[in-house]
Amino acid sequence: MTIQLYNTLTQRKEVFTPINPDEVTMYVCGPTVYNFVHIGNARPVVIFDILFRLLQRHYPSVKYARNITDVDDKINAAAKANGETIAELSERYVQAYNQDMAQLNTQPPTLAPRATDNIDAMIQQIQALIERGHAYESEGHVLFQVSTDQEYGKLSHRKLDEMIAGASERVEEASYKREPADFVLWKPSTDDLPGWDSPWGRGRPGWHIECSAMINKHLANTIDIHGGGQDLIFPHHENEIAQGTCCHESGTEQFVRYWMHNGYLNIDGEKMSKSLGNFFTVRELLELWPGEVIRYALLTAHYRKPLDWTKDLLSSAKSSLDRLYGALRDAPVEIEPNLTHPALTELESHLQDDLAIPQVLAVLHTLAGDINKANGKEKRALQAVLRSAGGYVGLLDQDSDAWFKWQSGKQESGLSDADIDALIAERAQAKKDKNYARADEIRVELKNQGITLEDSREGTRWTRD
């Protein structure tokens, strides 16, 4: 079987053929760390985590880089308002980002280069662009001259002449620009702003240059896959191509072979916005829902399609995972190595077809249904298959009983696990003493606290509603 991926550049699905089958290279745009990340930032992390897992199953090595933007005007403003350095601010939010993404069961990338650690690579790339006639210095700034790149616009499928004309109408002309569409590679820093020494004076990089410079430094001149949200296609990724191609001597060396972009995330049908009051950070959501519920919800639409984020979506994701974990009751958490089954083959074929993840979820639920109808060895065998299948998409790696005992950080119930276990033990003793009234009282008491009991031959199992 072959992996097929939709390439934004060619606007079609293509068979994935890596440059070097011994080491696949992938880069995904990471966060700008001036605050907690919002739920929209989490979608590409989860989607490309699944691609990372898929590639790791098929190739001996996958070098996956996801950058950290730790110098930016928003970071500068936030640090100044807090009376701290940009390093202190960004470090705090890098740690928060890593913690939040781990809660969504995403694997860390192979590399997480930070912009401030790679200023040298950015300066070198800017110098190369100047030498090759694609960039110029003006009033302490260095800008990329868009009109020098006849290929500009090929990713967003916009015509260069139209973009330049449109920019002259939309953008306020700056005195240091030759043409309105030109974009900043380097800009001067005043004494109260972070800055680095450069051939053009003390300053800091523009946003676009960091990714193309870090790709060339840490991965290669040409890489296999570059991912991110659809909002990055223009101008960020368009500018990356221009920089990453024009800085090389030939000027024709391909920068990225497969461009992949996930769809927008809307909140109740509207674009997420603080002004609309529908802005949710991942950290806020993790107070209300298990990370696996958030991950599952992010997987319910095909990655290239828009995803409408609602409270009902999260409730539905929780119910779906309850059903899957219910089918795994008493099953080992460990995944059996080298397991084969037709369901796993079907699941993998969906993933190889441009990450058809909703179809994968359907396979998981079919397996759960089969488990609920089975007994004995057949049931145990199917549970092992379901556990393995979940691992393909980063789901179902918890103990089933632990899943049903999860408690929200904002949950009203003051009962701890130990409190609940003590009441269940008291209820068992009451039944043994034939004090059925007290046993019923305890069941009702627990029910009122959001705890459901399930009696069986093996004993009593409890679940938080």
C-alpha positions in Angstrom: 0.0 0.0 0.0 1.1 3.6 -0.6 0.5 6.8 1.3 -1.4 9.5 -0.6 -1.4 13.1 0.7 -3.2 16.2 -0.6 -0.6 18.7 -1.8 -1.8 22.3 -1.5 0.8 23.3 -4.1 -0.7 21.1 -6.9 -4.2 21.0 -5.4 -4.5 17.2 -5.7 -3.7 14.0 -3.9 -0.3 12.6 -4.7 1.6 9.4 -3.8 4.1 10.3 -1.1 7.6 9.6 -2.2 10.2 10.8 0.2 13.5 12.3 -1.0 15.4 9.8 1.2 13.4 6.8 2.3 15.8 6.3 5.2 14.8 9.6 6.8 11.6 11.5 6.1 11.8 15.3 6.9 8.7 17.2 8.1 8.3 20.7 9.4 5.1 22.2 11.1 4.7 25.8 12.1 4.5 26.0 15.9 3.2 28.6 18.4 4.1 32.2 19.1 4.6 32.0 22.9 3.1 35.1 24.5 0.1 33.4 26.1 -1.7 30.1 26.5 -2.5 28.6 23.1 -6.2 28.5 21.9 -8.0 25.4 20.6 -7.4 26.4 17.0 -3.7 26.1 17.6 -4.2 22.5 18.8 -5.7 21.2 15.6 -2.5 21.1 13.5 -0.6 19.7 16.4 -3.0 16.8 16.7 -3.4 16.3 12.9 0.3 16.2 12.2 0.9 14.0 15.2 -1.1 11.4 13.5 0.8 11.9 10.3 4.0 11.6 12.3 2.8 8.3 13.7 1.9 7.0 10.3 5.2 7.9 8.8 7.0 6.3 11.7 5.3 3.0 11.0 6.5 3.0 7.4 9.9 4.6 7.5 13.0 3.9 9.7 13.4 7.5 10.7 11.3 10.6 10.6 12.8 14.0 11.5 9.9 16.2 12.6 10.6 19.8 13.5 8.1 22.2 15.0 9.4 25.7 15.7 8.8 28.1 18.6 8.4 31.7 17.8 9.9 33.4 20.8 10.6 36.9 19.4 7.6 38.8 18.0 5.9 42.2 18.6 3.1 40.5 20.7 5.8 38.9 22.9 7.6 42.2 23.2 4.5 44.0 24.2 3.4 41.3 26.7 6.9 41.1 28.3 7.1 44.9 28.6 3.6 45.0 30.3 4.7 42.3 32.7 8.1 44.0 33.5 10.0 40.9 32.4 12.3 39.8 29.6 11.0 38.1 26.4 13.0 35.0 27.5 11.2 34.8 30.8 7.8 35.3 29.3 8.4 32.9 26.4 9.9 30.2 28.6 6.9 30.1 30.8 4.5 29.8 27.9 6.7 27.2 26.1 6.4 25.0 29.2 2.6 25.6 29.3 2.3 24.7 25.6 4.3 21.5 26.0 2.2 20.5 29.0 -1.1 21.2 27.2 -0.1 19.3 24.0 1.1 16.4 26.1 -2.4 16.3 27.7 -3.8 15.9 24.2 -1.5 12.8 23.9 0.7 14.2 21.1 4.2 13.0 20.7 7.0 15.6 21.0 8.6 16.5 17.7 12.1 15.4 17.0 13.3 19.1 17.1 11.7 22.2 18.5 14.0 25.0 17.3 13.5 28.5 18.8 13.7 31.6 16.8 16.1 33.4 19.2 18.6 30.4 19.0 18.7 30.7 15.2 19.3 34.4 14.5 22.6 33.5 12.8 20.8 31.3 10.2 18.3 34.1 9.5 21.1 36.7 9.0 22.9 34.3 6.6 19.8 33.7 4.6 19.0 37.4 4.4 22.5 38.1 3.2 22.2 35.4 0.5 18.9 37.0 -0.7 20.6 40.4 -1.0 23.5 38.9 -2.9 21.2 37.2 -5.4 19.2 40.4 -6.0 16.0 39.4 -4.2 16.3 41.6 -1.1 17.4 45.1 -0.4 18.3 47.3 2.6 16.4 50.5 3.2 16.3 52.7 6.3 17.6 50.0 8.6 15.1 47.5 7.2 15.8 44.6 4.8 12.9 43.6 2.6 12.2 40.8 0.1 11.3 42.3 -3.3 8.4 40.2 -4.4 8.6 41.3 -8.1 12.0 39.5 -8.4 10.4 36.1 -7.9 8.4 35.2 -10.9 7.1 32.1 -9.1 5.6 34.1 -6.2 2.0 33.2 -5.7 2.2 29.5 -6.8 1.1 28.1 -3.4 -1.9 30.4 -2.9 -2.5 30.3 -6.6 -2.5 34.1 -7.0 -1.1 36.0 -9.9 2.0 38.1 -9.0 0.8 41.2 -11.0 -2.6 41.1 -9.3 -1.0 40.8 -5.9 1.3 43.7 -6.4 -1.5 45.9 -7.7 -3.8 44.8 -4.9 -1.1 45.5 -2.3 -0.7 49.1 -3.6 -4.4 49.6 -3.0 -4.6 47.9 0.4 -1.3 48.5 2.1 -0.2 51.9 3.3 3.0 52.6 1.5 6.1 52.7 3.8 8.9 55.0 2.9 11.4 52.2 3.1 9.5 49.9 0.6 10.2 49.9 -3.2 6.9 48.2 -3.8 3.9 47.9 -1.4 3.9 44.0 -1.6 7.5 43.7 -0.4 7.8 42.1 3.0 10.2 42.6 5.9 13.1 40.3 6.5 14.8 42.4 9.2 13.7 45.5 11.1 15.5 47.9 13.4 15.1 47.7 17.2 14.9 50.7 19.5 16.8 50.6 22.8 13.7 49.4 24.6 13.1 46.4 22.3 15.0 43.1 21.9 17.6 43.2 19.2 20.7 41.5 17.7 23.7 42.9 15.9 23.6 42.5 12.2 25.2 43.9 9.0 22.2 46.3 8.9 22.5 47.5 12.5 20.8 46.3 15.7 17.5 44.8 15.0 15.3 41.7 14.9 13.9 39.3 12.3 10.6 39.6 10.5 8.2 36.7 11.2 8.4 34.9 7.8 12.2 34.5 7.7 12.5 32.3 10.8 10.8 29.2 9.4 12.7 29.0 6.0 16.0 29.7 7.8 15.4 27.0 10.4 14.3 24.5 7.8 17.5 25.0 5.8 19.6 24.9 9.0 18.0 21.9 10.8 16.5 19.8 8.1 17.7 20.4 4.5 17.5 22.8 1.5 14.6 20.7 0.3 12.3 18.8 2.7 9.5 16.4 2.2 6.5 17.8 4.1 5.6 21.3 5.5 2.3 21.6 7.4 0.2 24.2 9.1 -3.2 25.8 9.2 -4.9 27.1 6.1 -4.6 30.6 7.5 -0.8 30.3 6.9 -1.0 29.6 3.2 -0.8 33.4 2.4 1.3 35.2 3.1 3.4 33.2 5.5 4.0 30.0 3.6 4.0 31.9 0.3 6.8 34.0 1.7 8.6 31.0 3.0 8.8 29.5 -0.5 10.1 32.7 -1.9 12.9 33.0 0.8 13.7 29.3 0.8 14.0 29.0 -2.9 15.6 32.4 -3.9 18.4 32.2 -1.3 20.1 29.3 -3.1 22.6 29.8 -5.9 20.4 28.1 -8.6 17.2 29.9 -7.5 15.2 26.9 -8.7 15.9 24.4 -6.0 12.5 23.1 -4.6 11.9 24.2 -1.0 9.1 21.8 0.0 7.7 18.8 -2.0 4.4 18.3 -0.2 2.5 21.2 1.4 -0.3 20.2 3.8 -2.9 22.5 5.5 -5.6 21.7 8.0 -9.0 23.5 7.8 -10.2 26.3 10.0 -11.8 25.8 13.4 -15.0 27.7 14.1 -16.8 28.2 17.4 -20.5 27.6 17.0 -20.4 28.5 13.4 -18.4 31.7 13.9 -14.7 32.6 13.7 -13.1 32.4 17.1 -12.6 35.9 18.5 -12.0 37.4 21.9 -14.5 40.2 21.0 -17.2 37.7 20.4 -16.6 35.9 23.7 -16.0 32.6 22.0 -12.3 32.3 22.6 -11.1 29.2 24.4 -7.6 28.2 25.4 -6.6 24.6 25.5 -5.8 25.0 29.2 -9.3 26.3 30.0 -10.8 23.3 28.1 -8.6 20.8 30.0 -10.2 22.0 33.2 -13.5 20.8 32.0 -12.7 17.8 29.8 -10.1 15.0 29.6 -7.4 15.7 27.0 -8.4 12.6 25.1 -11.9 14.1 24.7 -10.5 17.2 23.2 -8.2 15.1 20.9 -11.1 13.0 19.8 -13.3 16.0 19.0 -10.5 17.5 16.9 -10.5 14.3 14.8 -14.2 14.1 14.0 -14.0 16.1 10.7 -11.5 15.4 7.9 -8.4 17.5 8.5 -8.8 19.6 5.4 -12.4 20.5 6.2 -13.6 23.2 8.6 -14.5 22.0 12.1 -17.3 23.6 14.1 -16.3 23.5 17.8 -19.3 23.3 20.1 -20.1 22.1 23.6 -22.2 19.3 22.0 -19.1 18.2 20.0 -17.2 17.7 23.3 -20.1 15.9 24.9 -20.5 13.6 21.9 -16.7 12.9 21.9 -16.9 12.0 25.6 -19.8 9.6 25.0 -17.9 8.0 22.1 -14.9 7.4 24.2 -17.1 6.1 27.0 -18.4 3.5 24.6 -14.9 2.6 23.4 -13.4 2.4 26.9 -16.5 0.4 28.0 -15.6 -2.2 25.5 -12.1 -2.3 27.0 -13.2 -3.1 30.5 -10.7 -5.5 32.2 -8.4 -5.5 29.1 -4.6 -5.0 29.5 -3.4 -1.5 28.8 -0.3 -2.8 26.9 -0.5 -3.0 23.1 0.5 -6.4 21.7 3.4 -6.1 19.3 3.1 -7.2 15.7 -0.6 -7.7 16.0 -2.4 -8.3 12.7 -6.2 -8.2 12.0 -8.4 -7.1 9.0 -9.6 -4.2 11.0 -6.1 -2.9 11.4 -5.4 -3.2 7.7 -8.6 -1.3 6.9 -7.8 1.4 9.4 -4.3 1.8 8.0 -5.7 2.1 4.5 -7.9 5.0 5.6 -4.9 6.8 7.1 -2.8 6.2 4.0 -5.6 7.9 2.0 -4.8 11.4 3.0 -5.5 10.8 6.7 -9.2 9.8 6.4 -9.5 9.9 10.2 -13.3 10.0 10.6 -13.4 6.6 8.8 -10.8 5.4 11.3 -13.1 6.3 14.2 -15.8 4.3 12.5 -13.5 1.3 12.5 -12.9 1.7 16.2 -16.7 1.8 16.9 -17.3 -1.3 14.8 -14.6 -3.1 16.8 -16.3 -2.0 20.0 -19.6 -3.4 18.8 -18.0 -6.7 18.0 -16.4 -6.8 21.5 -19.7 -6.2 23.2 -21.2 -9.3 21.3 -18.2 -11.6 22.0 -17.1 -13.7 25.0 -14.1 -15.4 26.4 -11.0 -15.7 24.2 -12.7 -14.0 21.2 -13.5 -11.0 23.3 -10.0 -10.7 24.7 -8.5 -11.0 21.2 -10.8 -8.2 19.9 -10.0 -6.0 22.8 -6.3 -6.3 22.0 -7.1 -5.3 18.4 -9.1 -2.3 19.6 -6.3 -1.2 21.9 -3.8 -1.4 19.1 -6.2 0.4 16.6 -6.6 3.3 19.0 -2.8 3.7 19.2 -2.7 4.4 15.4 -4.5 7.7 16.2 -3.3 8.4 19.7 -6.4 7.1 21.5 -7.3 4.4 24.1 -4.0 4.2 25.9 -5.5 4.5 29.4 -6.7 1.9 31.9 -10.5 1.6 31.4 -11.3 2.0 35.0 -9.1 5.1 35.3 -10.9 6.6 32.4 -14.3 6.3 34.0 -12.9 7.8 37.3 -11.7 11.0 35.7 -12.7 14.2 37.6 -12.9 17.7 36.1 -10.7 20.3 37.8 -13.9 22.3 38.2 -16.2 19.5 39.2 -18.4 20.3 42.2 -18.1 16.9 43.8 -15.9 16.9 46.9 -15.6 13.1 47.0 -12.2 11.7 46.3 -11.6 8.2 45.0 -10.8 7.1 48.5 -14.1 8.6 49.8 -16.0 6.7 47.1 -14.2 3.4 47.7 -14.9 3.7 51.5 -18.7 4.3 50.8 -18.7 1.3 48.5 -17.1 -0.9 51.1 -19.6 0.4 53.7 -22.4 -0.5 51.3 -21.0 -4.0 50.7 -20.9 -4.6 54.5 -24.5 -3.2 54.8 -25.7 -5.7 52.2 -23.8 -8.5 54.0 -25.6 -7.4 57.2 -28.9 -7.4 55.3 -29.2 -3.7 56.0 -30.6 -3.0 52.6 -32.0 0.4 53.5 -28.5 1.7 54.3 -27.1 0.1 51.1 -29.8 1.9 49.1 -29.0 5.2 50.9 -25.4 4.9 49.9 -26.2 4.3 46.3 -28.5 7.3 46.2 -26.0 9.4 48.0 -23.3 8.6 45.5 -25.7 9.1 42.6 -26.5 12.6 43.8 -22.7 13.2 43.8 -22.5 12.1 40.1 -21.2 8.6 40.9 -22.9 5.6 39.2 -22.4 2.1 40.6 -22.3 -1.1 38.6 -22.6 -4.4 40.5 -21.3 -7.6 39.1 -20.0 -11.0 40.3 -16.5 -9.6 40.5 -17.6 -6.7 42.8 -18.8 -3.1 42.4 -17.4 -0.8 39.8 -18.0 3.0 39.8 -18.0 5.7 37.2 -18.1 9.5 37.4 -21.0 10.8 35.2 
